[in-house]
Amino acid sequence: MPGIGFYDGFLGPGTGSFFALAGVALRGEPLLKATALAKVLNFGSNLGALTLFLLAGKVVWAYGAVMIVGQVLGAIAGSHAMIRGGARLIRPLIVAICLVMLARYLWQKGYFAAPGR
């Protein structure tokens, strides 16, 4: 978990997937329970980050407001999808999201650049 916390603090995207994976692989939790707990852990890490930014006086409220709206809408949509589709839906979504994040990372590092660039 400290490794995930370090990743969350420096990079962030996909941390919930790592939390869910750790719950399933390391604690033997069912996927839906691990996914639900990942939301709580993500909230905790975000609350910790917000506290540090508040103490440092570095909160950009306009950006934060947009992010809050996106987070709430995503949480509502994700909760409904999890309740309706269960593990049958969540499992392939987690795999797909991880693959997309990996592809994006490789793209940013130039692995998909045209030859001679």
C-alpha positions in Angstrom: 0.0 0.0 0.0 2.8 2.5 0.6 3.9 2.0 -3.0 0.3 2.8 -4.2 0.2 5.9 -1.9 3.5 7.1 -3.4 2.2 6.6 -7.0 -1.1 8.4 -6.1 0.8 11.3 -4.7 3.1 11.8 -7.7 1.0 10.6 -10.6 -2.5 9.7 -9.5 -4.4 8.2 -12.5 -5.7 4.7 -12.0 -4.9 4.5 -8.3 -8.3 3.1 -7.6 -7.6 0.2 -10.0 -4.4 -0.5 -8.0 -6.3 -0.4 -4.7 -8.8 -2.9 -6.1 -6.1 -5.1 -7.5 -4.4 -5.1 -4.2 -7.6 -6.0 -2.4 -8.2 -9.0 -4.7 -4.6 -10.2 -5.1 -3.2 -9.5 -1.6 -6.3 -9.7 0.6 -8.4 -12.2 -1.3 -11.5 -9.9 -1.4 -14.2 -10.4 -3.9 -13.9 -7.9 -6.8 -17.0 -5.9 -6.0 -15.9 -5.5 -2.3 -12.4 -4.6 -3.3 -13.7 -2.1 -5.8 -16.0 -0.5 -3.2 -13.2 -0.3 -0.7 -10.9 1.2 -3.3 -13.4 4.2 -3.5 -13.0 4.7 0.3 -9.2 4.5 0.1 -9.2 6.9 -2.9 -11.3 9.4 -1.0 -8.9 9.2 2.0 -5.9 9.8 -0.2 -7.6 12.7 -1.9 -8.7 14.2 1.5 -5.0 13.9 2.6 -3.8 15.7 -0.5 -6.4 18.4 -0.2 -5.4 19.0 3.4 -1.8 19.5 2.4 -2.7 21.8 -0.4 -4.9 23.8 1.9 -2.1 24.1 4.5 0.2 25.3 1.8 -2.4 27.8 0.4 -2.1 26.2 -3.1 -5.7 25.3 -3.9 -7.0 26.5 -7.2 -10.7 26.6 -6.4 -12.0 26.9 -10.0 -10.2 23.8 -11.1 -11.2 22.0 -8.0 -14.9 22.8 -8.5 -14.7 21.3 -12.0 -12.9 18.2 -10.7 -15.5 17.8 -7.9 -18.4 17.8 -10.4 -16.6 15.3 -12.6 -15.8 13.1 -9.6 -19.4 13.1 -8.4 -20.8 12.3 -11.8 -18.3 9.6 -12.3 -19.0 8.1 -8.9 -22.7 8.0 -9.5 -22.3 6.4 -13.0 -19.7 3.9 -11.6 -21.9 2.9 -8.7 -24.9 2.3 -10.9 -22.7 0.3 -13.3 -21.3 -1.8 -10.4 -24.7 -2.5 -8.9 -26.3 -3.4 -12.3 -23.4 -5.3 -13.9 -21.5 -6.7 -11.0 -18.2 -8.4 -11.4 -19.2 -9.5 -14.9 -19.0 -5.8 -16.0 -16.3 -4.5 -13.6 -13.6 -7.1 -14.4 -13.3 -6.3 -18.1 -13.5 -2.6 -17.4 -10.6 -2.7 -15.0 -8.5 -4.6 -17.6 -9.5 -2.2 -20.4 -8.7 0.8 -18.3 -5.3 -0.6 -17.3 -4.5 -1.3 -21.0 -5.6 2.2 -22.1 -3.4 3.7 -19.3 -0.4 1.6 -20.4 -0.9 2.6 -24.0 -1.1 6.3 -23.1 2.0 6.0 -21.0 3.9 4.3 -23.9 2.6 6.9 -26.3 3.9 9.7 -24.0 7.3 8.0 -23.7 7.5 7.9 -27.5 7.3 4.2 -28.1 4.6 4.7 -30.7 6.3 7.6 -32.5 7.0 7.4 -36.2 10.5 6.2 -37.2 13.0 9.0 -37.6 11.4 11.3 -35.1 
